[in-house]
């Protein structure tokens, strides 16, 4: 499939919290995932030149899982 990439959403623990509280993630101040969703919405709204931000310094879910059991962080 040839689908244009609209953005990348980083892992954010606030996703579950905001969902459970019924508050949209984009309204959470300081939420990296919320900011990513805003940028994706801006691209969908006609700003295709908005650069895609690549999340930095995040562990993959598998690395987080492995570190839980190895005792390393």
PDB file of N, H, CA, C and O in Angstrom:
ATOM      1  N   UNK A   1       0.825  -1.179   0.000  1.00  0.00           N
ATOM      2  CA  UNK A   1       0.000   0.000   0.000  1.00  0.00           C
ATOM      3  C   UNK A   1       0.870   1.243   0.000  1.00  0.00           C
ATOM      4  O   UNK A   1       1.916   1.292   0.648  1.00  0.00           O
ATOM      5  N   UNK A   2       0.433   2.212  -0.714  1.00  0.00           N
ATOM      6  H   UNK A   2      -0.417   2.172  -1.240  1.00  0.00           H
ATOM      7  CA  UNK A   2       1.146   3.484  -0.751  1.00  0.00           C
ATOM      8  C   UNK A   2       0.286   4.530  -0.050  1.00  0.00           C
ATOM      9  O   UNK A   2      -0.579   5.160  -0.657  1.00  0.00           O
ATOM     10  N   UNK A   3       0.545   4.695   1.233  1.00  0.00           N
ATOM     11  H   UNK A   3       1.248   4.183   1.727  1.00  0.00           H
ATOM     12  CA  UNK A   3      -0.236   5.623   2.045  1.00  0.00           C
ATOM     13  C   UNK A   3       0.701   6.682   2.603  1.00  0.00           C
ATOM     14  O   UNK A   3       1.765   6.360   3.130  1.00  0.00           O
ATOM     15  N   UNK A   4       0.309   7.940   2.487  1.00  0.00           N
ATOM     16  H   UNK A   4      -0.556   8.202   2.058  1.00  0.00           H
ATOM     17  CA  UNK A   4       1.128   9.029   3.000  1.00  0.00           C
ATOM     18  C   UNK A   4       1.137   9.007   4.527  1.00  0.00           C
ATOM     19  O   UNK A   4       0.094   8.871   5.167  1.00  0.00           O
ATOM     20  N   UNK A   5       2.327   9.144   5.092  1.00  0.00           N
ATOM     21  H   UNK A   5       3.174   9.255   4.572  1.00  0.00           H
ATOM     22  CA  UNK A   5       2.473   9.203   6.539  1.00  0.00           C
ATOM     23  C   UNK A   5       2.018  10.573   7.031  1.00  0.00           C
ATOM     24  O   UNK A   5       2.498  11.600   6.552  1.00  0.00           O
ATOM     25  N   UNK A   6       1.100  10.585   7.978  1.00  0.00           N
ATOM     26  H   UNK A   6       0.710   9.750   8.367  1.00  0.00           H
ATOM     27  CA  UNK A   6       0.582  11.850   8.513  1.00  0.00           C
ATOM     28  C   UNK A   6       1.287  12.264   9.791  1.00  0.00           C
ATOM     29  O   UNK A   6       1.293  13.444  10.140  1.00  0.00           O
ATOM     30  N   UNK A   7       1.872  11.321  10.483  1.00  0.00           N
ATOM     31  H   UNK A   7       1.867  10.363  10.199  1.00  0.00           H
ATOM     32  CA  UNK A   7       2.567  11.643  11.724  1.00  0.00           C
ATOM     33  C   UNK A   7       2.864  10.407  12.533  1.00  0.00           C
ATOM     34  O   UNK A   7       2.409   9.307  12.218  1.00  0.00           O
ATOM     35  N   UNK A   8       3.639  10.608  13.585  1.00  0.00           N
ATOM     36  H   UNK A   8       4.009  11.502  13.840  1.00  0.00           H
ATOM     37  CA  UNK A   8       3.995   9.538  14.505  1.00  0.00           C
ATOM     38  C   UNK A   8       3.515   9.925  15.896  1.00  0.00           C
ATOM     39  O   UNK A   8       3.734  11.048  16.349  1.00  0.00           O
ATOM     40  N   UNK A   9       2.863   8.989  16.564  1.00  0.00           N
ATOM     41  H   UNK A   9       2.686   8.077  16.196  1.00  0.00           H
ATOM     42  CA  UNK A   9       2.352   9.247  17.910  1.00  0.00           C
ATOM     43  C   UNK A   9       3.206   8.451  18.897  1.00  0.00           C
ATOM     44  O   UNK A   9       3.235   7.222  18.843  1.00  0.00           O
ATOM     45  N   UNK A  10       3.903   9.156  19.803  1.00  0.00           N
ATOM     46  H   UNK A  10       3.879  10.155  19.847  1.00  0.00           H
ATOM     47  CA  UNK A  10       4.754   8.454  20.762  1.00  0.00           C
ATOM     48  C   UNK A  10       3.938   7.755  21.847  1.00  0.00           C
ATOM     49  O   UNK A  10       2.775   8.082  22.083  1.00  0.00           O
ATOM     50  N   UNK A  11       4.573   6.793  22.494  1.00  0.00           N
ATOM     51  H   UNK A  11       5.518   6.527  22.302  1.00  0.00           H
ATOM     52  CA  UNK A  11       3.949   6.136  23.642  1.00  0.00           C
ATOM     53  C   UNK A  11       3.722   7.188  24.723  1.00  0.00           C
ATOM     54  O   UNK A  11       4.589   8.023  24.979  1.00  0.00           O
ATOM     55  N   UNK A  12       2.565   7.140  25.346  1.00  0.00           N
ATOM     56  H   UNK A  12       1.861   6.462  25.139  1.00  0.00           H
ATOM     57  CA  UNK A  12       2.245   8.120  26.381  1.00  0.00           C
ATOM     58  C   UNK A  12       1.274   7.468  27.360  1.00  0.00           C
ATOM     59  O   UNK A  12       0.170   7.078  26.981  1.00  0.00           O
ATOM     60  N   UNK A  13       1.686   7.351  28.612  1.00  0.00           N
ATOM     61  H   UNK A  13       2.583   7.668  28.921  1.00  0.00           H
ATOM     62  CA  UNK A  13       0.835   6.725  29.629  1.00  0.00           C
ATOM     63  C   UNK A  13      -0.460   7.495  29.854  1.00  0.00           C
ATOM     64  O   UNK A  13      -1.422   6.947  30.393  1.00  0.00           O
ATOM     65  N   UNK A  14      -0.491   8.745  29.452  1.00  0.00           N
ATOM     66  H   UNK A  14       0.290   9.190  29.014  1.00  0.00           H
ATOM     67  CA  UNK A  14      -1.685   9.574  29.659  1.00  0.00           C
ATOM     68  C   UNK A  14      -2.845   9.170  28.749  1.00  0.00           C
ATOM     69  O   UNK A  14      -3.979   9.596  28.968  1.00  0.00           O
ATOM     70  N   UNK A  15      -2.571   8.351  27.729  1.00  0.00           N
ATOM     71  H   UNK A  15      -1.650   8.005  27.552  1.00  0.00           H
ATOM     72  CA  UNK A  15      -3.638   7.908  26.824  1.00  0.00           C
ATOM     73  C   UNK A  15      -4.696   7.152  27.619  1.00  0.00           C
ATOM     74  O   UNK A  15      -5.888   7.435  27.496  1.00  0.00           O
ATOM     75  N   UNK A  16      -4.268   6.200  28.426  1.00  0.00           N
ATOM     76  H   UNK A  16      -3.300   5.970  28.526  1.00  0.00           H
ATOM     77  CA  UNK A  16      -5.209   5.394  29.212  1.00  0.00           C
ATOM     78  C   UNK A  16      -5.936   6.264  30.232  1.00  0.00           C
ATOM     79  O   UNK A  16      -7.150   6.145  30.398  1.00  0.00           O
ATOM     80  N   UNK A  17      -5.200   7.136  30.913  1.00  0.00           N
ATOM     81  H   UNK A  17      -4.214   7.233  30.778  1.00  0.00           H
ATOM     82  CA  UNK A  17      -5.799   7.997  31.936  1.00  0.00           C
ATOM     83  C   UNK A  17      -6.848   8.917  31.324  1.00  0.00           C
ATOM     84  O   UNK A  17      -7.951   9.047  31.855  1.00  0.00           O
ATOM     85  N   UNK A  18      -6.507   9.554  30.211  1.00  0.00           N
ATOM     86  H   UNK A  18      -5.611   9.448  29.780  1.00  0.00           H
ATOM     87  CA  UNK A  18      -7.464  10.482  29.597  1.00  0.00           C
ATOM     88  C   UNK A  18      -8.689   9.741  29.065  1.00  0.00           C
ATOM     89  O   UNK A  18      -9.806  10.254  29.128  1.00  0.00           O
ATOM     90  N   UNK A  19      -8.476   8.537  28.543  1.00  0.00           N
ATOM     91  H   UNK A  19      -7.568   8.120  28.492  1.00  0.00           H
ATOM     92  CA  UNK A  19      -9.601   7.737  28.058  1.00  0.00           C
ATOM     93  C   UNK A  19     -10.514   7.347  29.217  1.00  0.00           C
ATOM     94  O   UNK A  19     -11.736   7.459  29.116  1.00  0.00           O
ATOM     95  N   UNK A  20      -9.918   6.891  30.316  1.00  0.00           N
ATOM     96  H   UNK A  20      -8.925   6.801  30.398  1.00  0.00           H
ATOM     97  CA  UNK A  20     -10.719   6.501  31.487  1.00  0.00           C
ATOM     98  C   UNK A  20     -11.481   7.683  32.078  1.00  0.00           C
ATOM     99  O   UNK A  20     -12.585   7.512  32.596  1.00  0.00           O
ATOM    100  N   UNK A  21     -10.899   8.879  32.004  1.00  0.00           N
ATOM    101  H   UNK A  21     -10.002   9.017  31.584  1.00  0.00           H
ATOM    102  CA  UNK A  21     -11.547  10.078  32.545  1.00  0.00           C
ATOM    103  C   UNK A  21     -12.489  10.744  31.553  1.00  0.00           C
ATOM    104  O   UNK A  21     -13.210  11.674  31.915  1.00  0.00           O
ATOM    105  N   UNK A  22     -12.492  10.282  30.311  1.00  0.00           N
ATOM    106  H   UNK A  22     -11.906   9.527  30.017  1.00  0.00           H
ATOM    107  CA  UNK A  22     -13.363  10.870  29.300  1.00  0.00           C
ATOM    108  C   UNK A  22     -12.903  12.236  28.828  1.00  0.00           C
ATOM    109  O   UNK A  22     -13.705  13.028  28.332  1.00  0.00           O
ATOM    110  N   UNK A  23     -11.608  12.519  28.982  1.00  0.00           N
ATOM    111  H   UNK A  23     -10.957  11.876  29.386  1.00  0.00           H
ATOM    112  CA  UNK A  23     -11.044  13.805  28.560  1.00  0.00           C
ATOM    113  C   UNK A  23     -10.184  13.572  27.320  1.00  0.00           C
ATOM    114  O   UNK A  23      -9.289  12.728  27.351  1.00  0.00           O
ATOM    115  N   UNK A  24     -10.435  14.299  26.231  1.00  0.00           N
ATOM    116  H   UNK A  24     -11.162  14.984  26.206  1.00  0.00           H
ATOM    117  CA  UNK A  24      -9.613  14.116  25.032  1.00  0.00           C
ATOM    118  C   UNK A  24      -8.131  14.369  25.327  1.00  0.00           C
ATOM    119  O   UNK A  24      -7.780  15.339  25.999  1.00  0.00           O
ATOM    120  N   UNK A  25      -7.293  13.509  24.829  1.00  0.00           N
ATOM    121  H   UNK A  25      -7.579  12.721  24.283  1.00  0.00           H
ATOM    122  CA  UNK A  25      -5.857  13.596  25.072  1.00  0.00           C
ATOM    123  C   UNK A  25      -5.269  14.913  24.597  1.00  0.00           C
ATOM    124  O   UNK A  25      -4.315  15.413  25.193  1.00  0.00           O
ATOM    125  N   UNK A  26      -5.819  15.479  23.540  1.00  0.00           N
ATOM    126  H   UNK A  26      -6.594  15.073  23.056  1.00  0.00           H
ATOM    127  CA  UNK A  26      -5.272  16.738  23.017  1.00  0.00           C
ATOM    128  C   UNK A  26      -5.478  17.899  23.989  1.00  0.00           C
ATOM    129  O   UNK A  26      -4.840  18.941  23.838  1.00  0.00           O
ATOM    130  N   UNK A  27      -6.350  17.742  24.975  1.00  0.00           N
ATOM    131  H   UNK A  27      -6.868  16.896  25.098  1.00  0.00           H
ATOM    132  CA  UNK A  27      -6.557  18.789  25.973  1.00  0.00           C
ATOM    133  C   UNK A  27      -5.608  18.662  27.162  1.00  0.00           C
ATOM    134  O   UNK A  27      -5.535  19.561  27.999  1.00  0.00           O
ATOM    135  N   UNK A  28      -4.883  17.552  27.235  1.00  0.00           N
ATOM    136  H   UNK A  28      -4.941  16.821  26.555  1.00  0.00           H
ATOM    137  CA  UNK A  28      -3.925  17.328  28.321  1.00  0.00           C
ATOM    138  C   UNK A  28      -2.656  18.126  28.048  1.00  0.00           C
ATOM    139  O   UNK A  28      -1.969  17.876  27.057  1.00  0.00           O
ATOM    140  N   UNK A  29      -2.342  19.074  28.908  1.00  0.00           N
ATOM    141  H   UNK A  29      -2.900  19.278  29.712  1.00  0.00           H
ATOM    142  CA  UNK A  29      -1.120  19.865  28.725  1.00  0.00           C
ATOM    143  C   UNK A  29       0.100  18.990  28.989  1.00  0.00           C
ATOM    144  O   UNK A  29       0.132  18.213  29.943  1.00  0.00           O
ATOM    145  N   UNK A  30       1.089  19.131  28.135  1.00  0.00           N
ATOM    146  H   UNK A  30       1.063  19.762  27.360  1.00  0.00           H
ATOM    147  CA  UNK A  30       2.328  18.384  28.313  1.00  0.00           C
ATOM    148  C   UNK A  30       2.290  16.969  27.779  1.00  0.00           C
ATOM    149  O   UNK A  30       3.244  16.215  27.973  1.00  0.00           O
ATOM    150  N   UNK A  31       1.214  16.589  27.113  1.00  0.00           N
ATOM    151  H   UNK A  31       0.439  17.201  26.955  1.00  0.00           H
ATOM    152  CA  UNK A  31       1.112  15.245  26.559  1.00  0.00           C
ATOM    153  C   UNK A  31       1.758  15.207  25.178  1.00  0.00           C
ATOM    154  O   UNK A  31       1.304  15.875  24.249  1.00  0.00           O
ATOM    155  N   UNK A  32       2.820  14.420  25.056  1.00  0.00           N
ATOM    156  H   UNK A  32       3.190  13.878  25.810  1.00  0.00           H
ATOM    157  CA  UNK A  32       3.492  14.296  23.760  1.00  0.00           C
ATOM    158  C   UNK A  32       2.575  13.665  22.718  1.00  0.00           C
ATOM    159  O   UNK A  32       2.577  14.070  21.555  1.00  0.00           O
ATOM    160  N   UNK A  33       1.794  12.675  23.136  1.00  0.00           N
ATOM    161  H   UNK A  33       1.793  12.347  24.080  1.00  0.00           H
ATOM    162  CA  UNK A  33       0.869  12.038  22.201  1.00  0.00           C
ATOM    163  C   UNK A  33      -0.220  13.020  21.781  1.00  0.00           C
ATOM    164  O   UNK A  33      -0.609  13.051  20.613  1.00  0.00           O
ATOM    165  N   UNK A  34      -0.714  13.820  22.719  1.00  0.00           N
ATOM    166  H   UNK A  34      -0.398  13.795  23.667  1.00  0.00           H
ATOM    167  CA  UNK A  34      -1.721  14.828  22.395  1.00  0.00           C
ATOM    168  C   UNK A  34      -1.207  15.835  21.387  1.00  0.00           C
ATOM    169  O   UNK A  34      -1.922  16.212  20.459  1.00  0.00           O
ATOM    170  N   UNK A  35       0.037  16.274  21.567  1.00  0.00           N
ATOM    171  H   UNK A  35       0.618  15.967  22.321  1.00  0.00           H
ATOM    172  CA  UNK A  35       0.652  17.207  20.615  1.00  0.00           C
ATOM    173  C   UNK A  35       0.800  16.555  19.242  1.00  0.00           C
ATOM    174  O   UNK A  35       0.600  17.208  18.218  1.00  0.00           O
ATOM    175  N   UNK A  36       1.149  15.276  19.220  1.00  0.00           N
ATOM    176  H   UNK A  36       1.312  14.745  20.052  1.00  0.00           H
ATOM    177  CA  UNK A  36       1.291  14.566  17.944  1.00  0.00           C
ATOM    178  C   UNK A  36      -0.057  14.490  17.225  1.00  0.00           C
ATOM    179  O   UNK A  36      -0.125  14.674  16.010  1.00  0.00           O
ATOM    180  N   UNK A  37      -1.130  14.219  17.978  1.00  0.00           N
ATOM    181  H   UNK A  37      -1.075  14.070  18.965  1.00  0.00           H
ATOM    182  CA  UNK A  37      -2.462  14.179  17.368  1.00  0.00           C
ATOM    183  C   UNK A  37      -2.854  15.548  16.814  1.00  0.00           C
ATOM    184  O   UNK A  37      -3.478  15.631  15.756  1.00  0.00           O
ATOM    185  N   UNK A  38      -2.494  16.617  17.519  1.00  0.00           N
ATOM    186  H   UNK A  38      -1.987  16.549  18.378  1.00  0.00           H
ATOM    187  CA  UNK A  38      -2.779  17.970  17.017  1.00  0.00           C
ATOM    188  C   UNK A  38      -2.059  18.214  15.694  1.00  0.00           C
ATOM    189  O   UNK A  38      -2.637  18.770  14.760  1.00  0.00           O
ATOM    190  N   UNK A  39      -0.797  17.797  15.621  1.00  0.00           N
ATOM    191  H   UNK A  39      -0.328  17.346  16.380  1.00  0.00           H
ATOM    192  CA  UNK A  39      -0.019  17.996  14.393  1.00  0.00           C
ATOM    193  C   UNK A  39      -0.615  17.188  13.233  1.00  0.00           C
ATOM    194  O   UNK A  39      -0.655  17.664  12.099  1.00  0.00           O
ATOM    195  N   UNK A  40      -1.073  15.979  13.518  1.00  0.00           N
ATOM    196  H   UNK A  40      -1.040  15.593  14.440  1.00  0.00           H
ATOM    197  CA  UNK A  40      -1.708  15.156  12.486  1.00  0.00           C
ATOM    198  C   UNK A  40      -2.985  15.840  12.003  1.00  0.00           C
ATOM    199  O   UNK A  40      -3.253  15.879  10.803  1.00  0.00           O
ATOM    200  N   UNK A  41      -3.773  16.380  12.936  1.00  0.00           N
ATOM    201  H   UNK A  41      -3.555  16.348  13.911  1.00  0.00           H
ATOM    202  CA  UNK A  41      -5.000  17.092  12.558  1.00  0.00           C
ATOM    203  C   UNK A  41      -4.677  18.299  11.683  1.00  0.00           C
ATOM    204  O   UNK A  41      -5.394  18.584  10.724  1.00  0.00           O
ATOM    205  N   UNK A  42      -3.597  19.010  12.013  1.00  0.00           N
ATOM    206  H   UNK A  42      -3.014  18.779  12.792  1.00  0.00           H
ATOM    207  CA  UNK A  42      -3.202  20.168  11.204  1.00  0.00           C
ATOM    208  C   UNK A  42      -2.822  19.736   9.787  1.00  0.00           C
ATOM    209  O   UNK A  42      -3.147  20.422   8.817  1.00  0.00           O
ATOM    210  N   UNK A  43      -2.135  18.601   9.670  1.00  0.00           N
ATOM    211  H   UNK A  43      -1.872  18.044  10.458  1.00  0.00           H
ATOM    212  CA  UNK A  43      -1.773  18.099   8.337  1.00  0.00           C
ATOM    213  C   UNK A  43      -3.032  17.701   7.559  1.00  0.00           C
ATOM    214  O   UNK A  43      -3.135  17.969   6.362  1.00  0.00           O
ATOM    215  N   UNK A  44      -3.979  17.068   8.235  1.00  0.00           N
ATOM    216  H   UNK A  44      -3.896  16.850   9.207  1.00  0.00           H
ATOM    217  CA  UNK A  44      -5.233  16.689   7.579  1.00  0.00           C
ATOM    218  C   UNK A  44      -6.043  17.908   7.167  1.00  0.00           C
ATOM    219  O   UNK A  44      -6.830  17.853   6.222  1.00  0.00           O
ATOM    220  N   UNK A  45      -5.844  19.008   7.883  1.00  0.00           N
ATOM    221  H   UNK A  45      -5.205  19.053   8.651  1.00  0.00           H
ATOM    222  CA  UNK A  45      -6.585  20.234   7.618  1.00  0.00           C
ATOM    223  C   UNK A  45      -5.932  21.096   6.538  1.00  0.00           C
ATOM    224  O   UNK A  45      -6.371  22.218   6.286  1.00  0.00           O
ATOM    225  N   UNK A  46      -4.892  20.575   5.907  1.00  0.00           N
ATOM    226  H   UNK A  46      -4.536  19.663   6.111  1.00  0.00           H
ATOM    227  CA  UNK A  46      -4.331  21.295   4.769  1.00  0.00           C
ATOM    228  C   UNK A  46      -2.958  21.881   4.954  1.00  0.00           C
ATOM    229  O   UNK A  46      -2.556  22.724   4.153  1.00  0.00           O
ATOM    230  N   UNK A  47      -2.217  21.483   5.962  1.00  0.00           N
ATOM    231  H   UNK A  47      -2.545  20.798   6.613  1.00  0.00           H
ATOM    232  CA  UNK A  47      -0.857  21.976   6.152  1.00  0.00           C
ATOM    233  C   UNK A  47       0.128  20.833   5.895  1.00  0.00           C
ATOM    234  O   UNK A  47       0.774  20.349   6.824  1.00  0.00           O
ATOM    235  N   UNK A  48       0.245  20.398   4.624  1.00  0.00           N
ATOM    236  H   UNK A  48      -0.280  20.791   3.869  1.00  0.00           H
ATOM    237  CA  UNK A  48       1.093  19.244   4.307  1.00  0.00           C
ATOM    238  C   UNK A  48       2.582  19.520   4.486  1.00  0.00           C
ATOM    239  O   UNK A  48       3.373  18.578   4.537  1.00  0.00           O
ATOM    240  N   UNK A  49       2.982  20.785   4.581  1.00  0.00           N
ATOM    241  H   UNK A  49       2.340  21.549   4.539  1.00  0.00           H
ATOM    242  CA  UNK A  49       4.396  21.112   4.739  1.00  0.00           C
ATOM    243  C   UNK A  49       4.849  21.085   6.195  1.00  0.00           C
ATOM    244  O   UNK A  49       6.030  21.287   6.480  1.00  0.00           O
ATOM    245  N   UNK A  50       3.928  20.841   7.109  1.00  0.00           N
ATOM    246  H   UNK A  50       2.969  20.677   6.878  1.00  0.00           H
ATOM    247  CA  UNK A  50       4.276  20.745   8.520  1.00  0.00           C
ATOM    248  C   UNK A  50       5.169  19.517   8.705  1.00  0.00           C
ATOM    249  O   UNK A  50       4.747  18.404   8.389  1.00  0.00           O
ATOM    250  N   UNK A  51       6.390  19.693   9.209  1.00  0.00           N
ATOM    251  H   UNK A  51       6.733  20.597   9.466  1.00  0.00           H
ATOM    252  CA  UNK A  51       7.293  18.542   9.329  1.00  0.00           C
ATOM    253  C   UNK A  51       6.791  17.524  10.353  1.00  0.00           C
ATOM    254  O   UNK A  51       6.180  17.881  11.360  1.00  0.00           O
ATOM    255  N   UNK A  52       7.058  16.270  10.076  1.00  0.00           N
ATOM    256  H   UNK A  52       7.554  15.980   9.257  1.00  0.00           H
ATOM    257  CA  UNK A  52       6.692  15.191  10.988  1.00  0.00           C
ATOM    258  C   UNK A  52       7.777  15.089  12.046  1.00  0.00           C
ATOM    259  O   UNK A  52       8.960  14.994  11.721  1.00  0.00           O
ATOM    260  N   UNK A  53       7.377  15.109  13.314  1.00  0.00           N
ATOM    261  H   UNK A  53       6.415  15.186  13.579  1.00  0.00           H
ATOM    262  CA  UNK A  53       8.339  14.996  14.404  1.00  0.00           C
ATOM    263  C   UNK A  53       8.513  13.534  14.781  1.00  0.00           C
ATOM    264  O   UNK A  53       7.540  12.800  14.957  1.00  0.00           O
ATOM    265  N   UNK A  54       9.766  13.128  14.900  1.00  0.00           N
ATOM    266  H   UNK A  54      10.556  13.725  14.757  1.00  0.00           H
ATOM    267  CA  UNK A  54      10.078  11.760  15.293  1.00  0.00           C
ATOM    268  C   UNK A  54      10.347  11.752  16.795  1.00  0.00           C
ATOM    269  O   UNK A  54      11.229  12.467  17.270  1.00  0.00           O
ATOM    270  N   UNK A  55       9.587  10.941  17.550  1.00  0.00           N
ATOM    271  H   UNK A  55       8.871  10.360  17.164  1.00  0.00           H
ATOM    272  CA  UNK A  55       9.816  10.874  18.997  1.00  0.00           C
ATOM    273  C   UNK A  55      11.230  10.401  19.298  1.00  0.00           C
ATOM    274  O   UNK A  55      11.734   9.486  18.647  1.00  0.00           O
ATOM    275  N   UNK A  56      11.872  11.025  20.284  1.00  0.00           N
ATOM    276  H   UNK A  56      11.462  11.769  20.812  1.00  0.00           H
ATOM    277  CA  UNK A  56      13.250  10.677  20.631  1.00  0.00           C
ATOM    278  C   UNK A  56      13.318  10.033  22.003  1.00  0.00           C
ATOM    279  O   UNK A  56      12.510  10.312  22.889  1.00  0.00           O
ATOM    280  N   UNK A  57      14.294   9.174  22.151  1.00  0.00           N
ATOM    281  H   UNK A  57      14.951   8.948  21.431  1.00  0.00           H
ATOM    282  CA  UNK A  57      14.628   8.628  23.457  1.00  0.00           C
ATOM    283  C   UNK A  57      13.578   7.760  24.111  1.00  0.00           C
ATOM    284  O   UNK A  57      13.535   7.664  25.337  1.00  0.00           O
ATOM    285  N   UNK A  58      12.734   7.129  23.326  1.00  0.00           N
ATOM    286  H   UNK A  58      12.768   7.206  22.329  1.00  0.00           H
ATOM    287  CA  UNK A  58      11.724   6.274  23.930  1.00  0.00           C
ATOM    288  C   UNK A  58      12.087   4.820  23.715  1.00  0.00           C
ATOM    289  O   UNK A  58      12.575   4.433  22.653  1.00  0.00           O
ATOM    290  N   UNK A  59      11.842   4.027  24.733  1.00  0.00           N
ATOM    291  H   UNK A  59      11.446   4.341  25.596  1.00  0.00           H
ATOM    292  CA  UNK A  59      12.074   2.596  24.612  1.00  0.00           C
ATOM    293  C   UNK A  59      10.888   1.976  23.886  1.00  0.00           C
ATOM    294  O   UNK A  59       9.755   2.444  24.002  1.00  0.00           O
ATOM    295  N   UNK A  60      11.165   0.921  23.140  1.00  0.00           N
ATOM    296  H   UNK A  60      12.085   0.540  23.046  1.00  0.00           H
ATOM    297  CA  UNK A  60      10.072   0.188  22.520  1.00  0.00           C
ATOM    298  C   UNK A  60       9.307  -0.551  23.612  1.00  0.00           C
ATOM    299  O   UNK A  60       9.813  -0.728  24.721  1.00  0.00           O
ATOM    300  N   UNK A  61       8.114  -0.971  23.304  1.00  0.00           N
ATOM    301  H   UNK A  61       7.703  -0.827  22.404  1.00  0.00           H
ATOM    302  CA  UNK A  61       7.301  -1.671  24.297  1.00  0.00           C
ATOM    303  C   UNK A  61       7.982  -2.968  24.724  1.00  0.00           C
ATOM    304  O   UNK A  61       7.875  -3.374  25.881  1.00  0.00           O
ATOM    305  N   UNK A  62       8.685  -3.622  23.793  1.00  0.00           N
ATOM    306  H   UNK A  62       8.773  -3.293  22.853  1.00  0.00           H
ATOM    307  CA  UNK A  62       9.369  -4.875  24.131  1.00  0.00           C
ATOM    308  C   UNK A  62      10.549  -4.617  25.050  1.00  0.00           C
ATOM    309  O   UNK A  62      10.825  -5.409  25.951  1.00  0.00           O
ATOM    310  N   UNK A  63      11.245  -3.509  24.824  1.00  0.00           N
ATOM    311  H   UNK A  63      11.021  -2.865  24.092  1.00  0.00           H
ATOM    312  CA  UNK A  63      12.376  -3.170  25.685  1.00  0.00           C
ATOM    313  C   UNK A  63      11.883  -2.824  27.093  1.00  0.00           C
ATOM    314  O   UNK A  63      12.513  -3.193  28.084  1.00  0.00           O
ATOM    315  N   UNK A  64      10.765  -2.119  27.175  1.00  0.00           N
ATOM    316  H   UNK A  64      10.253  -1.819  26.370  1.00  0.00           H
ATOM    317  CA  UNK A  64      10.186  -1.805  28.485  1.00  0.00           C
ATOM    318  C   UNK A  64       9.788  -3.090  29.205  1.00  0.00           C
ATOM    319  O   UNK A  64      10.033  -3.248  30.401  1.00  0.00           O
ATOM    320  N   UNK A  65       9.173  -3.999  28.462  1.00  0.00           N
ATOM    321  H   UNK A  65       8.973  -3.870  27.490  1.00  0.00           H
ATOM    322  CA  UNK A  65       8.742  -5.280  29.022  1.00  0.00           C
ATOM    323  C   UNK A  65       9.944  -6.057  29.545  1.00  0.00           C
ATOM    324  O   UNK A  65       9.911  -6.580  30.659  1.00  0.00           O
ATOM    325  N   UNK A  66      11.004  -6.135  28.745  1.00  0.00           N
ATOM    326  H   UNK A  66      11.031  -5.710  27.840  1.00  0.00           H
ATOM    327  CA  UNK A  66      12.209  -6.866  29.142  1.00  0.00           C
ATOM    328  C   UNK A  66      12.863  -6.227  30.357  1.00  0.00           C
ATOM    329  O   UNK A  66      13.357  -6.933  31.237  1.00  0.00           O
ATOM    330  N   UNK A  67      12.872  -4.888  30.417  1.00  0.00           N
ATOM    331  H   UNK A  67      12.471  -4.315  29.702  1.00  0.00           H
ATOM    332  CA  UNK A  67      13.524  -4.214  31.544  1.00  0.00           C
ATOM    333  C   UNK A  67      12.759  -4.437  32.849  1.00  0.00           C
ATOM    334  O   UNK A  67      13.356  -4.405  33.925  1.00  0.00           O
ATOM    335  N   UNK A  68      11.452  -4.661  32.766  1.00  0.00           N
ATOM    336  H   UNK A  68      10.967  -4.687  31.892  1.00  0.00           H
ATOM    337  CA  UNK A  68      10.659  -4.937  33.971  1.00  0.00           C
ATOM    338  C   UNK A  68      11.114  -6.238  34.629  1.00  0.00           C
ATOM    339  O   UNK A  68      11.167  -6.346  35.854  1.00  0.00           O
ATOM    340  N   UNK A  69      11.443  -7.226  33.789  1.00  0.00           N
ATOM    341  H   UNK A  69      11.400  -7.139  32.794  1.00  0.00           H
ATOM    342  CA  UNK A  69      11.802  -8.535  34.311  1.00  0.00           C
ATOM    343  C   UNK A  69      13.292  -8.702  34.562  1.00  0.00           C
ATOM    344  O   UNK A  69      13.698  -9.607  35.292  1.00  0.00           O
ATOM    345  N   UNK A  70      14.106  -7.850  33.973  1.00  0.00           N
ATOM    346  H   UNK A  70      13.776  -7.115  33.381  1.00  0.00           H
ATOM    347  CA  UNK A  70      15.550  -7.952  34.187  1.00  0.00           C
ATOM    348  C   UNK A  70      16.006  -7.069  35.343  1.00  0.00           C
ATOM    349  O   UNK A  70      17.129  -7.205  35.827  1.00  0.00           O
ATOM    350  N   UNK A  71      15.132  -6.163  35.786  1.00  0.00           N
ATOM    351  H   UNK A  71      14.219  -6.053  35.393  1.00  0.00           H
ATOM    352  CA  UNK A  71      15.490  -5.259  36.869  1.00  0.00           C
ATOM    353  C   UNK A  71      16.255  -4.040  36.406  1.00  0.00           C
ATOM    354  O   UNK A  71      16.641  -3.209  37.227  1.00  0.00           O
ATOM    355  N   UNK A  72      16.487  -3.911  35.087  1.00  0.00           N
ATOM    356  H   UNK A  72      16.173  -4.587  34.420  1.00  0.00           H
ATOM    357  CA  UNK A  72      17.191  -2.755  34.531  1.00  0.00           C
ATOM    358  C   UNK A  72      16.174  -1.741  34.054  1.00  0.00           C
ATOM    359  O   UNK A  72      15.082  -2.106  33.616  1.00  0.00           O
ATOM    360  N   UNK A  73      16.533  -0.447  34.137  1.00  0.00           N
ATOM    361  H   UNK A  73      17.420  -0.151  34.492  1.00  0.00           H
ATOM    362  CA  UNK A  73      15.645   0.614  33.633  1.00  0.00           C
ATOM    363  C   UNK A  73      16.323   1.416  32.587  1.00  0.00           C
ATOM    364  O   UNK A  73      15.734   2.352  32.047  1.00  0.00           O
TER     365      UNK A  73
END
